[in-house]
Amino acid sequence: MDESFIASEASRLGMDQLAAEVDEYGVIVLHESAVSRGQLIRIFENRLRRAKARNDCDVTRLADDLLSAFNGAQSSEIKLIHVQAGKMDVMLYGEVGDESILAAVILSGSDS
């Protein structure tokens, strides 16, 4: 996964700050793995239930967005790619064997 691809996918997802960080500083891949789509869906369904019980709107929205992305995936496996771009620590979710990123979550380093 090259930097120009990650920057263009971040822009496509509306994550302009991430795209700018990638363009300016590049990307370091910290970890990459593949997980079954069904397993990820179960994990985030559980997180969604807990967030709703706590009335945590931010986590509820994030879990809903990720579940929508995972449910729309064609592949039975999702690629998890943990990257660092400048000061941003980001988890990318993509389909195995497909050249697209389903979702990106900024874990730390975002000013927004």
C-alpha positions in Angstrom: 0.0 0.0 0.0 1.8 3.1 -1.2 1.5 6.7 0.2 -0.3 8.2 -2.8 -2.9 5.4 -2.6 -3.5 6.1 1.1 -3.6 9.8 0.5 -6.2 9.5 -2.3 -8.3 7.0 -0.3 -8.2 9.3 2.7 -9.4 12.2 0.5 -12.2 10.0 -0.9 -13.3 9.2 2.7 -13.3 13.0 3.5 -10.3 12.7 5.8 -8.4 15.7 4.4 -6.2 16.1 7.5 -5.0 12.5 7.1 -4.4 13.0 3.4 -2.3 16.1 4.1 -0.2 14.3 6.8 0.5 11.4 4.4 1.5 13.9 1.6 3.8 15.8 4.0 5.3 13.1 6.2 4.7 9.8 4.4 3.4 6.6 6.1 5.0 4.1 8.3 3.1 0.7 8.5 3.2 -0.4 12.1 1.1 -3.6 11.8 -0.9 -5.3 9.1 -3.3 -8.3 9.5 -6.5 -9.8 8.2 -9.6 -10.7 10.3 -12.8 -12.4 9.3 -15.5 -9.9 8.4 -18.0 -11.7 10.6 -15.7 -11.5 13.6 -15.2 -7.8 13.2 -18.9 -7.3 12.8 -19.6 -9.2 16.0 -16.9 -7.1 17.9 -18.4 -3.8 16.7 -22.0 -4.9 17.4 -20.9 -5.6 21.0 -19.2 -2.2 21.2 -22.3 -0.5 19.7 -24.5 -2.1 22.4 -22.2 -1.0 25.2 -21.9 2.5 23.8 -25.7 2.8 23.5 -26.1 1.5 27.1 -23.6 4.2 28.3 -25.3 6.8 26.0 -21.9 7.5 24.4 -22.9 9.3 21.1 -19.4 9.5 19.7 -18.7 5.8 20.1 -22.2 4.9 18.9 -21.7 6.9 15.7 -18.2 5.4 15.1 -19.4 1.9 15.6 -22.4 2.5 13.3 -20.1 3.9 10.6 -17.7 1.0 10.9 -20.5 -1.6 10.8 -22.0 0.0 7.7 -18.5 -0.2 6.0 -18.0 -3.8 7.1 -21.5 -4.9 6.1 -21.0 -3.3 2.6 -17.7 -5.2 2.1 -17.6 -7.9 -0.6 -14.7 -9.9 0.9 -15.0 -12.4 3.8 -11.9 -10.9 5.3 -11.0 -7.3 6.3 -7.4 -6.1 6.2 -6.4 -4.1 9.3 -3.5 -1.8 8.8 -2.1 0.3 11.6 -0.1 3.2 10.2 1.6 6.4 11.4 1.5 9.5 9.2 3.3 12.4 10.8 1.9 12.7 14.3 -1.3 10.8 13.4 -1.8 7.2 14.5 -4.5 5.6 12.2 -6.2 2.3 11.8 -7.2 1.6 8.1 -9.8 -1.1 7.3 -9.7 -2.5 3.7 -11.0 -5.5 1.8 -8.5 -8.3 1.3 -7.7 -8.5 -2.4 -9.3 -5.2 -3.2 -7.6 -1.9 -3.7 -9.8 0.3 -1.5 -10.1 1.4 2.1 -13.5 0.9 3.7 -12.8 3.1 6.7 -10.1 4.9 8.6 -10.1 5.7 12.3 -7.7 8.3 13.8 -6.5 6.8 17.0 -4.3 9.8 18.1 -2.6 12.9 17.0 -5.5 14.7 15.3 -6.1 18.3 16.0 -9.7 18.1 15.0 
